[in-house]
Amino acid sequence: MYDYLIVGQGLAGSLLAWRLINLGKKVLVLDDGHTSSSSMVAAGVINPLAGKRFNHAPQIHDWLEAVETTYTHLAQQAKEPFLQWVDMLRLFHSPEQHHFYARLPGQAAIADLLGGSFPPDEPSQPVQAPLGGFTQHRTGYVRLPALLHFLAHWLREHQALHIATVNHEDLEISAERVCYGSFQAGGIVFCDGYRSMHSPWFGYLPFAPDQGEILTLTQKPNARPGQLPNKIINGAEWLLPIDDGMFRLGSTHNHQTRDHQPTKEGTNKLLQGMNALLKNPQLLELVRSEAGVRPATSDRQPFLGTHPTCPKAHIFNGFGAHGSLMIPWYSEQMCRWLMRRQPLPETADIARYRDKIA
């Protein structure tokens, strides 16, 4: 008898399971071998100022502290680094962004996130910046495939991972227990991304799945130091320098498609964006194209909590494109809710959609 079954070994399910096991709970993660995981495709970017308006959440420093402590602890366990801090250049790609940026320096709470601004065509990196921009601190990325492979190994060592494709009709959830085949548990947590929108328990929640395509590129042998960026570049598209002369380029957004197949149209769009972003785009060549479906939500807030009429069914989901930044902190809150019923953050608690249940 397990305390919890967790459906999905993406970043959400992995970190939640890791925390619960370390708190003494008996957990079994059910996963399809990452065949449908958006986490394995995602670039893992840490960006505390989101979108074209450079917005930040009230909990941003709590998120960043949890990012630092969680990924550092995991790196110490694995004896390999997962979190890499890298400054980001934000390039203005519309005139109105000057107005959005102008209100930032007056906000003392985010002073540590801001570097200086730069005028048009004078960036510190080999990029095209016709409208100027600014430098942003406390940004970086998480090496998600390496982290998820380590956590899969860790879960196996704790006899806490079972490879299976979970169909909702194969689950029995009663007032007393949860049954899946021969496995029984005191509760189940759905961390299975956008697939929860088809769940008989959580299908009422307003998911807004967002398919995104990302490219991996490598620099050509004739590239010289200084000809390509060594910081994250964020304009209309973003470019992330990773290890050994490799780069990730992203990303597209498609709310109609829900598959993991990259398209020629998506690849061409990103490459065109790269040509407009870099001074020397010819020094990069395409290695592969990938696609994943982000579990985004209509109000851009995650879904945490317990079904109002089925107390054994829980959800920890809906982190969209910001999972690497948000999940470390929210997984702590979810553990407190599951173990001690400490209140969840109101903006994330699925109680906000109680009236949507048919």
Secondary structure, 3 states (H helix, E strand, C coil): CECEEEECCCHHHHHHHHHHHHCCCCEEEEECCCCCCCCCCCCCEECCCECCCCECCCCHHHHHHHHHHHHHHHHHHHCCCCEEECCEEEECCCCCHHHHHHCCCCCHHHHHHEEEEECCCCCCCCECCCCCEEEECCCEEECHHHHHHHHHHHHHHCCCEEECCCCHHHEEECCCCEEECCEEECCEEECCHHHHHHCCCCCCCCECCEEEEEEEEEECCCCCCCCCCCCEEECCCEEEECCCCEEEEECCCECCCCCCCCCHHHHHHHHHHHHHHECCHHHEEEEEEEEEEECCECCCCCEEEECCCCCCEEEEECCHHHHHHHHHHHHHHHHHHHHHCCCCCCCCEHHHHHHHCC
